[in-house]
Amino acid sequence: MQDKIKIIFVDDEIKILDGLRRMLRSMRNEWDMTFALGGQNAMDVLAEKSFDVIVSDMRMGGISGVQLLSEVKRRFPHMVRIALSGQASQEAILHSVGPIHQYISKPCEAEDLKKTIKHVCSCRELLMSDKIQGLISQLESLPCLSSLYTSLMKELQGDDASIEKAAEIISQDVAMSAKVLQLVNSAFFGVRQHVSDIRQAVAFLGLEITKALALTIKVFGHFEKIKLEGFCLSDLWEHSLAVGEWARNIARMEHANPMVVDHALISGMLHDIGKLVQAAKIPHKYQKVLTLMAQENLTALEAEKEIIGFTHAQIGAYLLGLWGFAHPAIEALVYHHQPANSPTREFSVLTAVHVSNVLIHELFSTDNKHGKTEKIDTGYLEELGLTHRITAWREACPKSLKVSC
């Protein structure tokens, strides 16, 4: 019999906790639920008992929800952290890199809360299985978030975030500044006049693209010394930027909410980060993957499973989980080759990244040296009622997305 998921719900209003108890009574056979009155009570309970998930209100007296979840992240990094809040103004902050994995707006329906917890836990179980943990533990080290990116995130989350402050932070890193200027002047962004000032570059790109670029540039920089036959870092860089940009455009075409649009951008840019980790940390095995893909005309996932035992999609999602990214971004990475395996059945970050990845490969793959060309999962899109949109997405995808590096 499978162990119950252990969940602690936290609120400083007893009526809210009583309402949650009644609302979730039907889940007693699947969940082991504890209800804590306020942040301090929650910390006391957490000191005595381990949990898989914490669901906390944000506006509480004493220890606030952000403080509580930040402490949980520090002391119990394995726990899934979900925020409940009626403060719409905080939604963007809660969705960003930080102590929150998922955000649920109050008031919420019982089914929405159940679905969110189930989805987050299913993704966690996939990534935290003993097999994945054992295999990933073979990797000597994994990259961490750069101090520049965390400083930029902290600045952009403030009420007084500005282009000037973002530009000031980026200017402190000479290599970062050079790369941002190189990119903004490339054909990828289509600037008509040469941009030579970081502030101008940030103003043109916008804060969200700047944030995504800052992380992507640093992550790729961590692996710049990779030397493998059949592996080109600049090609992967160009592909990743193109997928991120076009995933964002697809999300906009579908009139997705701003959080989905932003997550589509950064998830698309980072969707293949697992390949970088494999190439850098287990190069001999990854070289065999590349060889097998070319010789047997296999997909990356097929070759990785045969040679390594786990995939770049799982590594990438695992890494985003370590960094504290929200669930939609993690889900997009782990399922971007197999979207039908996701429990989500509506247009999401995953949809945008999956379609964008396939379309960009269609545009720029001229031979089979990188293995079998993947196709859009039409069965998955049919379930979402979106197969009629494929032609529009394909026709709107500009042929000039490739970056000139």
CORKA-V98252 format. One record per helix or strand of 2 or more residues. SS is the DSSP state (H for helix, E for strand). FROM is the first residue (numbers start at 1). TO is the last residue. If there is no record, write none. Layout:
BEGIN
ss	from	to
SS	FROM	TO
SS	FROM	TO
END
This chain:
BEGIN
ss	from	to
E	5	11
H	14	23
H	25	27
E	31	37
H	39	48
E	53	57
H	65	75
E	80	85
H	88	95
E	102	105
H	110	127
H	130	136
H	147	156
H	163	171
H	174	184
H	198	205
H	207	221
H	233	253
H	258	270
H	273	281
H	283	296
H	300	307
H	312	322
H	327	335
H	339	341
H	349	364
H	378	384
H	387	396
END
